[in-house]
Every structure is written in structure tokens, then in C-alpha cells.
Amino acid sequence: MAGKPGRRIMETRVALMSILVEESEGHPSDSVKQLNALLHEYGQYIIGRMGIPYRPKHVAIISIAIDAPQDSIAALSGKIGRLQGVTVKTTYTK
């Protein structure tokens, strides 16, 4: 811990979130708006984002690289995982 006494510096970790969004009949679900709002809310931590629509299977594949406190990564992953039709897996650096 460095800096002024009494002031705690938050350690961060780098993680990769793999997100699958199932679309119904080729149309994005309502969860897409909620997902985008969550990613915007945590935007200060996001290093990069890549999205690939895979139309033959009606799914969107999204990868998010993030550098954030462990609690923030877990909170975002939990919120995303509760969205209907959305699956998320998170991999952390050591």
C-alpha cells in the first residue's frame, strides 16, 4: 500500500468476460439494452470490447477485457448473469 496514510489504494485485476446473448427469431432480446447499460455503468474499467453476431445460431458473442477491483468484476458478472437469455463466464489473471 502506497500513498498518504489512511488512504487505501484499491488493487485491481485483469479479467476476460465471455458473454453469450441468445436472440429470439433473430431479433435482439430486451436483455441487450440492459447489458449495454451495465457495460456503460462499468465503462471506466473496460479495456476493450469485441462483439460478434452469429446469425445462423441467433446468438451474439461478446468478449470484454476489464481491469477493475475484484468486487466490481464479480458484481458486473453477477448482474450480467441474471439477465434473461444471457450467459457469462469470467476468467481472471493470477
Backbone as XML, in Angstrom:
<?xml version="1.0"?>
<chain id="A" units="angstrom">
  <residue number="1" name="MET">
    <atom name="N" x="0.858" y="-1.167" z="0.000"/>
    <atom name="CA" x="0.000" y="0.000" z="0.000"/>
    <atom name="C" x="0.905" y="1.232" z="0.000"/>
  </residue>
  <residue number="2" name="ALA">
    <atom name="N" x="0.665" y="2.122" z="-0.946"/>
    <atom name="CA" x="1.439" y="3.349" z="-1.051"/>
    <atom name="C" x="0.500" y="4.534" z="-0.960"/>
  </residue>
  <residue number="3" name="GLY">
    <atom name="N" x="1.080" y="5.724" z="-0.882"/>
    <atom name="CA" x="0.241" y="6.913" z="-0.846"/>
    <atom name="C" x="0.170" y="7.490" z="0.546"/>
  </residue>
  <residue number="4" name="LYS">
    <atom name="N" x="-0.792" y="8.347" z="0.761"/>
    <atom name="CA" x="-0.956" y="9.029" z="2.037"/>
    <atom name="C" x="-1.456" y="8.079" z="3.120"/>
  </residue>
  <residue number="5" name="PRO">
    <atom name="N" x="-1.028" y="8.303" z="4.348"/>
    <atom name="CA" x="-1.533" y="7.470" z="5.440"/>
    <atom name="C" x="-3.050" y="7.572" z="5.544"/>
  </residue>
  <residue number="6" name="GLY">
    <atom name="N" x="-3.684" y="6.439" z="5.795"/>
    <atom name="CA" x="-5.132" y="6.430" z="5.937"/>
    <atom name="C" x="-5.879" y="6.346" z="4.619"/>
  </residue>
  <residue number="7" name="ARG">
    <atom name="N" x="-5.145" y="6.451" z="3.516"/>
    <atom name="CA" x="-5.783" y="6.376" z="2.203"/>
    <atom name="C" x="-5.421" y="5.041" z="1.559"/>
  </residue>
  <residue number="8" name="ARG">
    <atom name="N" x="-6.407" y="4.259" z="1.267"/>
    <atom name="CA" x="-6.197" y="2.919" z="0.730"/>
    <atom name="C" x="-6.298" y="2.940" z="-0.795"/>
  </residue>
  <residue number="9" name="ILE">
    <atom name="N" x="-5.308" y="2.344" z="-1.433"/>
    <atom name="CA" x="-5.329" y="2.241" z="-2.889"/>
    <atom name="C" x="-5.913" y="0.871" z="-3.250"/>
  </residue>
  <residue number="10" name="MET">
    <atom name="N" x="-6.943" y="0.882" z="-4.063"/>
    <atom name="CA" x="-7.645" y="-0.339" z="-4.435"/>
    <atom name="C" x="-6.838" y="-1.104" z="-5.478"/>
  </residue>
  <residue number="11" name="GLU">
    <atom name="N" x="-6.549" y="-2.367" z="-5.190"/>
    <atom name="CA" x="-5.867" y="-3.210" z="-6.159"/>
    <atom name="C" x="-6.865" y="-3.700" z="-7.191"/>
  </residue>
  <residue number="12" name="THR">
    <atom name="N" x="-6.383" y="-3.838" z="-8.415"/>
    <atom name="CA" x="-7.256" y="-4.297" z="-9.491"/>
    <atom name="C" x="-6.708" y="-5.590" z="-10.080"/>
  </residue>
  <residue number="13" name="ARG">
    <atom name="N" x="-7.580" y="-6.272" z="-10.797"/>
    <atom name="CA" x="-7.203" y="-7.488" z="-11.527"/>
    <atom name="C" x="-7.682" y="-7.352" z="-12.958"/>
  </residue>
  <residue number="14" name="VAL">
    <atom name="N" x="-6.986" y="-8.020" z="-13.828"/>
    <atom name="CA" x="-7.404" y="-8.068" z="-15.228"/>
    <atom name="C" x="-8.212" y="-9.350" z="-15.412"/>
  </residue>
  <residue number="15" name="ALA">
    <atom name="N" x="-9.314" y="-9.220" z="-16.114"/>
    <atom name="CA" x="-10.186" y="-10.377" z="-16.347"/>
    <atom name="C" x="-10.756" y="-10.300" z="-17.756"/>
  </residue>
  <residue number="16" name="LEU">
    <atom name="N" x="-11.214" y="-11.441" z="-18.229"/>
    <atom name="CA" x="-11.894" y="-11.534" z="-19.516"/>
    <atom name="C" x="-13.273" y="-12.120" z="-19.274"/>
  </residue>
  <residue number="17" name="MET">
    <atom name="N" x="-14.304" y="-11.397" z="-19.708"/>
    <atom name="CA" x="-15.680" y="-11.886" z="-19.609"/>
    <atom name="C" x="-16.117" y="-12.374" z="-20.978"/>
  </residue>
  <residue number="18" name="SER">
    <atom name="N" x="-16.607" y="-13.586" z="-21.006"/>
    <atom name="CA" x="-17.179" y="-14.158" z="-22.227"/>
    <atom name="C" x="-18.689" y="-14.171" z="-22.046"/>
  </residue>
  <residue number="19" name="ILE">
    <atom name="N" x="-19.379" y="-13.475" z="-22.937"/>
    <atom name="CA" x="-20.826" y="-13.299" z="-22.804"/>
    <atom name="C" x="-21.516" y="-13.836" z="-24.056"/>
  </residue>
  <residue number="20" name="LEU">
    <atom name="N" x="-22.531" y="-14.667" z="-23.841"/>
    <atom name="CA" x="-23.358" y="-15.168" z="-24.939"/>
    <atom name="C" x="-24.776" y="-14.649" z="-24.750"/>
  </residue>
  <residue number="21" name="VAL">
    <atom name="N" x="-25.291" y="-13.996" z="-25.786"/>
    <atom name="CA" x="-26.646" y="-13.447" z="-25.732"/>
    <atom name="C" x="-27.489" y="-14.174" z="-26.773"/>
  </residue>
  <residue number="22" name="GLU">
    <atom name="N" x="-28.488" y="-14.916" z="-26.303"/>
    <atom name="CA" x="-29.373" y="-15.638" z="-27.209"/>
    <atom name="C" x="-30.443" y="-14.686" z="-27.727"/>
  </residue>
  <residue number="23" name="GLU">
    <atom name="N" x="-30.628" y="-14.697" z="-29.034"/>
    <atom name="CA" x="-31.625" y="-13.837" z="-29.660"/>
    <atom name="C" x="-32.809" y="-14.688" z="-30.097"/>
  </residue>
  <residue number="24" name="SER">
    <atom name="N" x="-34.000" y="-14.138" z="-29.971"/>
    <atom name="CA" x="-35.197" y="-14.877" z="-30.390"/>
    <atom name="C" x="-35.582" y="-14.461" z="-31.803"/>
  </residue>
  <residue number="25" name="GLU">
    <atom name="N" x="-35.733" y="-15.454" z="-32.669"/>
    <atom name="CA" x="-36.149" y="-15.203" z="-34.058"/>
    <atom name="C" x="-35.247" y="-14.186" z="-34.751"/>
  </residue>
  <residue number="26" name="GLY">
    <atom name="N" x="-33.968" y="-14.143" z="-34.349"/>
    <atom name="CA" x="-33.031" y="-13.236" z="-34.998"/>
    <atom name="C" x="-33.106" y="-11.801" z="-34.523"/>
  </residue>
  <residue number="27" name="HIS">
    <atom name="N" x="-34.008" y="-11.514" z="-33.579"/>
    <atom name="CA" x="-34.125" y="-10.152" z="-33.045"/>
    <atom name="C" x="-33.477" y="-10.095" z="-31.672"/>
  </residue>
  <residue number="28" name="PRO">
    <atom name="N" x="-32.735" y="-9.014" z="-31.395"/>
    <atom name="CA" x="-32.114" y="-8.897" z="-30.076"/>
    <atom name="C" x="-33.165" y="-8.911" z="-28.967"/>
  </residue>
  <residue number="29" name="SER">
    <atom name="N" x="-32.811" y="-9.526" z="-27.857"/>
    <atom name="CA" x="-33.725" y="-9.582" z="-26.720"/>
    <atom name="C" x="-33.718" y="-8.253" z="-25.973"/>
  </residue>
  <residue number="30" name="ASP">
    <atom name="N" x="-34.685" y="-8.079" z="-25.058"/>
    <atom name="CA" x="-34.715" y="-6.882" z="-24.224"/>
    <atom name="C" x="-33.489" y="-6.818" z="-23.320"/>
  </residue>
  <residue number="31" name="SER">
    <atom name="N" x="-32.881" y="-7.964" z="-23.083"/>
    <atom name="CA" x="-31.699" y="-8.020" z="-22.227"/>
    <atom name="C" x="-30.512" y="-7.271" z="-22.833"/>
  </residue>
  <residue number="32" name="VAL">
    <atom name="N" x="-30.522" y="-7.084" z="-24.150"/>
    <atom name="CA" x="-29.418" y="-6.392" z="-24.803"/>
    <atom name="C" x="-29.319" y="-4.951" z="-24.295"/>
  </residue>
  <residue number="33" name="LYS">
    <atom name="N" x="-30.454" y="-4.286" z="-24.151"/>
    <atom name="CA" x="-30.455" y="-2.911" z="-23.623"/>
    <atom name="C" x="-29.908" y="-2.880" z="-22.200"/>
  </residue>
  <residue number="34" name="GLN">
    <atom name="N" x="-30.334" y="-3.845" z="-21.397"/>
    <atom name="CA" x="-29.864" y="-3.915" z="-20.010"/>
    <atom name="C" x="-28.372" y="-4.226" z="-19.967"/>
  </residue>
  <residue number="35" name="LEU">
    <atom name="N" x="-27.917" y="-5.108" z="-20.840"/>
    <atom name="CA" x="-26.496" y="-5.451" z="-20.906"/>
    <atom name="C" x="-25.678" y="-4.220" z="-21.279"/>
  </residue>
  <residue number="36" name="ASN">
    <atom name="N" x="-26.107" y="-3.500" z="-22.306"/>
    <atom name="CA" x="-25.385" y="-2.299" z="-22.721"/>
    <atom name="C" x="-25.359" y="-1.246" z="-21.616"/>
  </residue>
  <residue number="37" name="ALA">
    <atom name="N" x="-26.443" y="-1.125" z="-20.861"/>
    <atom name="CA" x="-26.482" y="-0.174" z="-19.745"/>
    <atom name="C" x="-25.480" y="-0.582" z="-18.663"/>
  </residue>
  <residue number="38" name="LEU">
    <atom name="N" x="-25.390" y="-1.866" z="-18.375"/>
    <atom name="CA" x="-24.418" y="-2.341" z="-17.383"/>
    <atom name="C" x="-22.992" y="-2.089" z="-17.846"/>
  </residue>
  <residue number="39" name="LEU">
    <atom name="N" x="-22.711" y="-2.370" z="-19.113"/>
    <atom name="CA" x="-21.360" y="-2.149" z="-19.632"/>
    <atom name="C" x="-21.010" y="-0.662" z="-19.613"/>
  </residue>
  <residue number="40" name="HIS">
    <atom name="N" x="-21.982" y="0.180" z="-19.868"/>
    <atom name="CA" x="-21.762" y="1.625" z="-19.784"/>
    <atom name="C" x="-21.472" y="2.040" z="-18.336"/>
  </residue>
  <residue number="41" name="GLU">
    <atom name="N" x="-22.220" y="1.473" z="-17.400"/>
    <atom name="CA" x="-22.050" y="1.782" z="-15.979"/>
    <atom name="C" x="-20.633" y="1.434" z="-15.499"/>
  </residue>
  <residue number="42" name="TYR">
    <atom name="N" x="-20.079" y="0.339" z="-16.008"/>
    <atom name="CA" x="-18.744" y="-0.123" z="-15.609"/>
    <atom name="C" x="-17.678" y="0.273" z="-16.638"/>
  </residue>
  <residue number="43" name="GLY">
    <atom name="N" x="-18.014" y="1.190" z="-17.518"/>
    <atom name="CA" x="-17.137" y="1.585" z="-18.617"/>
    <atom name="C" x="-15.762" y="2.066" z="-18.204"/>
  </residue>
  <residue number="44" name="GLN">
    <atom name="N" x="-15.665" y="2.648" z="-17.018"/>
    <atom name="CA" x="-14.359" y="3.154" z="-16.558"/>
    <atom name="C" x="-13.328" y="2.041" z="-16.397"/>
  </residue>
  <residue number="45" name="TYR">
    <atom name="N" x="-13.794" y="0.803" z="-16.247"/>
    <atom name="CA" x="-12.902" y="-0.336" z="-16.050"/>
    <atom name="C" x="-12.633" y="-1.134" z="-17.323"/>
  </residue>
  <residue number="46" name="ILE">
    <atom name="N" x="-13.435" y="-0.918" z="-18.355"/>
    <atom name="CA" x="-13.346" y="-1.748" z="-19.559"/>
    <atom name="C" x="-12.155" y="-1.328" z="-20.420"/>
  </residue>
  <residue number="47" name="ILE">
    <atom name="N" x="-11.293" y="-2.306" z="-20.706"/>
    <atom name="CA" x="-10.119" y="-2.085" z="-21.545"/>
    <atom name="C" x="-10.520" y="-2.172" z="-23.015"/>
  </residue>
  <residue number="48" name="GLY">
    <atom name="N" x="-11.342" y="-3.162" z="-23.333"/>
    <atom name="CA" x="-11.763" y="-3.362" z="-24.714"/>
    <atom name="C" x="-12.956" y="-4.289" z="-24.785"/>
  </residue>
  <residue number="49" name="ARG">
    <atom name="N" x="-13.639" y="-4.210" z="-25.919"/>
    <atom name="CA" x="-14.868" y="-4.982" z="-26.105"/>
    <atom name="C" x="-14.932" y="-5.433" z="-27.555"/>
  </residue>
  <residue number="50" name="MET">
    <atom name="N" x="-15.310" y="-6.696" z="-27.757"/>
    <atom name="CA" x="-15.488" y="-7.207" z="-29.112"/>
    <atom name="C" x="-16.808" y="-7.967" z="-29.155"/>
  </residue>
  <residue number="51" name="GLY">
    <atom name="N" x="-17.618" y="-7.648" z="-30.137"/>
    <atom name="CA" x="-18.897" y="-8.332" z="-30.297"/>
    <atom name="C" x="-19.013" y="-8.941" z="-31.676"/>
  </residue>
  <residue number="52" name="ILE">
    <atom name="N" x="-19.489" y="-10.171" z="-31.711"/>
    <atom name="CA" x="-19.655" y="-10.877" z="-32.979"/>
    <atom name="C" x="-21.079" y="-11.431" z="-33.043"/>
  </residue>
  <residue number="53" name="PRO">
    <atom name="N" x="-21.887" y="-10.950" z="-33.983"/>
    <atom name="CA" x="-23.208" y="-11.565" z="-34.154"/>
    <atom name="C" x="-23.049" y="-12.856" z="-34.963"/>
  </residue>
  <residue number="54" name="TYR">
    <atom name="N" x="-23.580" y="-13.945" z="-34.438"/>
    <atom name="CA" x="-23.525" y="-15.223" z="-35.158"/>
    <atom name="C" x="-24.956" y="-15.578" z="-35.549"/>
  </residue>
  <residue number="55" name="ARG">
    <atom name="N" x="-25.356" y="-15.063" z="-36.670"/>
    <atom name="CA" x="-26.745" y="-15.143" z="-37.119"/>
    <atom name="C" x="-27.274" y="-16.568" z="-37.328"/>
  </residue>
  <residue number="56" name="PRO">
    <atom name="N" x="-26.459" y="-17.501" z="-37.853"/>
    <atom name="CA" x="-27.006" y="-18.852" z="-38.068"/>
    <atom name="C" x="-27.548" y="-19.496" z="-36.786"/>
  </residue>
  <residue number="57" name="LYS">
    <atom name="N" x="-26.981" y="-19.142" z="-35.645"/>
    <atom name="CA" x="-27.419" y="-19.725" z="-34.375"/>
    <atom name="C" x="-28.190" y="-18.731" z="-33.509"/>
  </residue>
  <residue number="58" name="HIS">
    <atom name="N" x="-28.460" y="-17.533" z="-34.042"/>
    <atom name="CA" x="-29.207" y="-16.495" z="-33.323"/>
    <atom name="C" x="-28.579" y="-16.181" z="-31.963"/>
  </residue>
  <residue number="59" name="VAL">
    <atom name="N" x="-27.269" y="-15.935" z="-31.987"/>
    <atom name="CA" x="-26.556" y="-15.628" z="-30.755"/>
    <atom name="C" x="-25.541" y="-14.514" z="-31.024"/>
  </residue>
  <residue number="60" name="ALA">
    <atom name="N" x="-25.324" y="-13.685" z="-30.025"/>
    <atom name="CA" x="-24.271" y="-12.676" z="-30.074"/>
    <atom name="C" x="-23.181" y="-13.118" z="-29.107"/>
  </residue>
  <residue number="61" name="ILE">
    <atom name="N" x="-21.938" y="-13.050" z="-29.566"/>
    <atom name="CA" x="-20.788" y="-13.453" z="-28.767"/>
    <atom name="C" x="-20.019" y="-12.181" z="-28.430"/>
  </residue>
  <residue number="62" name="ILE">
    <atom name="N" x="-19.849" y="-11.918" z="-27.143"/>
    <atom name="CA" x="-19.200" y="-10.683" z="-26.706"/>
    <atom name="C" x="-18.059" y="-11.027" z="-25.761"/>
  </residue>
  <residue number="63" name="SER">
    <atom name="N" x="-16.901" y="-10.394" z="-25.990"/>
    <atom name="CA" x="-15.756" y="-10.530" z="-25.087"/>
    <atom name="C" x="-15.449" y="-9.159" z="-24.507"/>
  </residue>
  <residue number="64" name="ILE">
    <atom name="N" x="-15.262" y="-9.116" z="-23.203"/>
    <atom name="CA" x="-14.956" y="-7.870" z="-22.508"/>
    <atom name="C" x="-13.657" y="-8.061" z="-21.739"/>
  </residue>
  <residue number="65" name="ALA">
    <atom name="N" x="-12.657" y="-7.237" z="-22.029"/>
    <atom name="CA" x="-11.423" y="-7.214" z="-21.235"/>
    <atom name="C" x="-11.597" y="-6.096" z="-20.212"/>
  </residue>
  <residue number="66" name="ILE">
    <atom name="N" x="-11.313" y="-6.396" z="-18.943"/>
    <atom name="CA" x="-11.599" y="-5.453" z="-17.866"/>
    <atom name="C" x="-10.453" y="-5.435" z="-16.853"/>
  </residue>
  <residue number="67" name="ASP">
    <atom name="N" x="-10.157" y="-4.263" z="-16.317"/>
    <atom name="CA" x="-9.160" y="-4.082" z="-15.257"/>
    <atom name="C" x="-9.876" y="-3.339" z="-14.140"/>
  </residue>
  <residue number="68" name="ALA">
    <atom name="N" x="-10.222" y="-4.060" z="-13.077"/>
    <atom name="CA" x="-11.074" y="-3.492" z="-12.028"/>
    <atom name="C" x="-10.817" y="-4.202" z="-10.704"/>
  </residue>
  <residue number="69" name="PRO">
    <atom name="N" x="-11.303" y="-3.612" z="-9.611"/>
    <atom name="CA" x="-11.250" y="-4.328" z="-8.334"/>
    <atom name="C" x="-12.047" y="-5.627" z="-8.448"/>
  </residue>
  <residue number="70" name="GLN">
    <atom name="N" x="-11.579" y="-6.648" z="-7.755"/>
    <atom name="CA" x="-12.229" y="-7.967" z="-7.785"/>
    <atom name="C" x="-13.726" y="-7.872" z="-7.508"/>
  </residue>
  <residue number="71" name="ASP">
    <atom name="N" x="-14.114" y="-7.071" z="-6.527"/>
    <atom name="CA" x="-15.532" y="-6.940" z="-6.177"/>
    <atom name="C" x="-16.352" y="-6.368" z="-7.326"/>
  </residue>
  <residue number="72" name="SER">
    <atom name="N" x="-15.781" y="-5.413" z="-8.051"/>
    <atom name="CA" x="-16.501" y="-4.806" z="-9.179"/>
    <atom name="C" x="-16.680" y="-5.800" z="-10.316"/>
  </residue>
  <residue number="73" name="ILE">
    <atom name="N" x="-15.642" y="-6.592" z="-10.579"/>
    <atom name="CA" x="-15.736" y="-7.607" z="-11.636"/>
    <atom name="C" x="-16.815" y="-8.627" z="-11.278"/>
  </residue>
  <residue number="74" name="ALA">
    <atom name="N" x="-16.790" y="-9.082" z="-10.030"/>
    <atom name="CA" x="-17.782" y="-10.071" z="-9.587"/>
    <atom name="C" x="-19.195" y="-9.499" z="-9.630"/>
  </residue>
  <residue number="75" name="ALA">
    <atom name="N" x="-19.345" y="-8.231" z="-9.242"/>
    <atom name="CA" x="-20.666" y="-7.596" z="-9.260"/>
    <atom name="C" x="-21.197" y="-7.491" z="-10.685"/>
  </residue>
  <residue number="76" name="LEU">
    <atom name="N" x="-20.346" y="-7.047" z="-11.612"/>
    <atom name="CA" x="-20.771" y="-6.929" z="-13.006"/>
    <atom name="C" x="-21.129" y="-8.299" z="-13.575"/>
  </residue>
  <residue number="77" name="SER">
    <atom name="N" x="-20.298" y="-9.285" z="-13.326"/>
    <atom name="CA" x="-20.567" y="-10.634" z="-13.823"/>
    <atom name="C" x="-21.890" y="-11.164" z="-13.274"/>
  </residue>
  <residue number="78" name="GLY">
    <atom name="N" x="-22.147" y="-10.940" z="-11.995"/>
    <atom name="CA" x="-23.399" y="-11.390" z="-11.382"/>
    <atom name="C" x="-24.614" y="-10.718" z="-11.992"/>
  </residue>
  <residue number="79" name="LYS">
    <atom name="N" x="-24.516" y="-9.406" z="-12.219"/>
    <atom name="CA" x="-25.633" y="-8.658" z="-12.812"/>
    <atom name="C" x="-25.901" y="-9.128" z="-14.240"/>
  </residue>
  <residue number="80" name="ILE">
    <atom name="N" x="-24.833" y="-9.358" z="-14.996"/>
    <atom name="CA" x="-24.999" y="-9.837" z="-16.375"/>
    <atom name="C" x="-25.618" y="-11.230" z="-16.377"/>
  </residue>
  <residue number="81" name="GLY">
    <atom name="N" x="-25.157" y="-12.087" z="-15.480"/>
    <atom name="CA" x="-25.648" y="-13.462" z="-15.418"/>
    <atom name="C" x="-27.111" y="-13.580" z="-15.063"/>
  </residue>
  <residue number="82" name="ARG">
    <atom name="N" x="-27.683" y="-12.540" z="-14.451"/>
    <atom name="CA" x="-29.105" y="-12.564" z="-14.096"/>
    <atom name="C" x="-30.015" y="-12.112" z="-15.243"/>
  </residue>
  <residue number="83" name="LEU">
    <atom name="N" x="-29.429" y="-11.624" z="-16.323"/>
    <atom name="CA" x="-30.238" y="-11.192" z="-17.464"/>
    <atom name="C" x="-30.779" y="-12.419" z="-18.203"/>
  </residue>
  <residue number="84" name="GLN">
    <atom name="N" x="-32.024" y="-12.324" z="-18.620"/>
    <atom name="CA" x="-32.663" y="-13.434" z="-19.322"/>
    <atom name="C" x="-31.998" y="-13.657" z="-20.679"/>
  </residue>
  <residue number="85" name="GLY">
    <atom name="N" x="-31.671" y="-14.920" z="-20.967"/>
    <atom name="CA" x="-31.079" y="-15.265" z="-22.252"/>
    <atom name="C" x="-29.602" y="-14.917" z="-22.370"/>
  </residue>
  <residue number="86" name="VAL">
    <atom name="N" x="-28.961" y="-14.582" z="-21.246"/>
    <atom name="CA" x="-27.554" y="-14.183" z="-21.264"/>
    <atom name="C" x="-26.757" y="-15.114" z="-20.353"/>
  </residue>
  <residue number="87" name="THR">
    <atom name="N" x="-25.615" y="-15.573" z="-20.869"/>
    <atom name="CA" x="-24.701" y="-16.409" z="-20.098"/>
    <atom name="C" x="-23.354" y="-15.702" z="-20.046"/>
  </residue>
  <residue number="88" name="VAL">
    <atom name="N" x="-22.708" y="-15.730" z="-18.870"/>
    <atom name="CA" x="-21.402" y="-15.082" z="-18.737"/>
    <atom name="C" x="-20.455" y="-15.977" z="-17.953"/>
  </residue>
  <residue number="89" name="LYS">
    <atom name="N" x="-19.216" y="-16.021" z="-18.389"/>
    <atom name="CA" x="-18.135" y="-16.710" z="-17.690"/>
    <atom name="C" x="-16.981" y="-15.724" z="-17.593"/>
  </residue>
  <residue number="90" name="THR">
    <atom name="N" x="-16.331" y="-15.687" z="-16.452"/>
    <atom name="CA" x="-15.246" y="-14.741" z="-16.232"/>
    <atom name="C" x="-13.968" y="-15.484" z="-15.884"/>
  </residue>
  <residue number="91" name="THR">
    <atom name="N" x="-12.875" y="-15.110" z="-16.538"/>
    <atom name="CA" x="-11.569" y="-15.670" z="-16.277"/>
    <atom name="C" x="-10.665" y="-14.561" z="-15.768"/>
  </residue>
  <residue number="92" name="TYR">
    <atom name="N" x="-9.963" y="-14.817" z="-14.668"/>
    <atom name="CA" x="-9.125" y="-13.812" z="-14.024"/>
    <atom name="C" x="-7.638" y="-14.115" z="-14.195"/>
  </residue>
  <residue number="93" name="THR">
    <atom name="N" x="-6.818" y="-13.050" z="-14.171"/>
    <atom name="CA" x="-5.382" y="-13.251" z="-14.070"/>
    <atom name="C" x="-5.064" y="-13.638" z="-12.631"/>
  </residue>
  <residue number="94" name="LYS">
    <atom name="N" x="-3.899" y="-14.198" z="-12.426"/>
    <atom name="CA" x="-3.499" y="-14.609" z="-11.075"/>
    <atom name="C" x="-3.017" y="-13.427" z="-10.276"/>
  </residue>
</chain>
